[in-house]
Amino acid sequence: MATKIRLQRHGKKGKPFYYIVVADSRSPRDGKFIERLGSYNPNTNPATIELNFDKAVAWVGTGATPTDTTKAILSYKGVLYKNHLNGGVRKGALTEEQANEKFNVWLEGKNKEISAKKEGLVSSKAEVKKSALAAETKKKEAQAAAIAAKNAPVVEEAPAVEEAPVAETTEAETPTEVVEEAPVAEVKEEAEVAAEETPAAEVKEEKTPEA
């Protein structure tokens, strides 16, 4: 009987999760299965994978064929690499100890990679949260400024106060004109007086020879 390792869909619309199962290749996708190996939840970041490692290695070793998605999952968890090392042990190319040592080195590097990815995600979330908080603070400040500007009293201009200096300047110029015209009037009066007095003197001089 040909067997496949594949995903069986569960969950609600828009948020599915999957069981990793071993099933007859002729059975429907979500139909009867032989054994459940674990679960896969793509709704988290990173995705959550629970897997019975030893059972998965055993099924792969007996010829169960994984689908493309489950192959990526099994590779991520080291099942395919472990099966490759077991093949080397069966052929005599490696001892059990060497195979285990190689796998432990690979597993350590994989764990470091996963930890670095999780730390990067946490850092990214913190930066996004900080940016969102800064944007929210800026928005609140802008709203407060708009409300303050709306409620501020309107200052009315007083044009009469500004025109006052012009009136004062006009009044100041008026006496100057009177002062300037005063000497002219005085000169005119003196000339008239002189003109009036001159004939009297002439009459007096004309009468003198007759005497």
FENJODA-V860521 format. One line per field, one symbol per residue. ss: DSSP state (H for helix, E for strand, - for the rest). phi: phi as a letter, one per 30 degrees, with the letter a starting at -180 (. if undefined). Layout:
# FENJODA-V860521
ss = ???
phi = ???
This chain:
# FENJODA-V860521
ss = --EEEEEEEEEE--EEEEEEEEEE----------EEEEEEE------EEEE-HHHHHHHHH---EE-HHHHHHHHHH-HHHHHHHHHHHHH----HHHHHHHHHHHHHHHHHHHHHHHHHHHHHHHHHHHHHHHHHHHHHHHHHHHHHHHH-------HHHHHHHHHHHHHHHHHHHHHHHHHHHHHHHHHHHHHHHHHHHHHHHHHHHH-
phi = .dcbcbccdbjcdibdbbccbcbddcddecddbdacclbbcddcbddcbcbddddddddddcjdcddedddddddddjdddddddddddddidbdddddddddddddddddddddddddddddddddddddddddddddddddddddddddddddcdcdddddeeddddddddddddddddeedddddddddddddddddddddddddddd
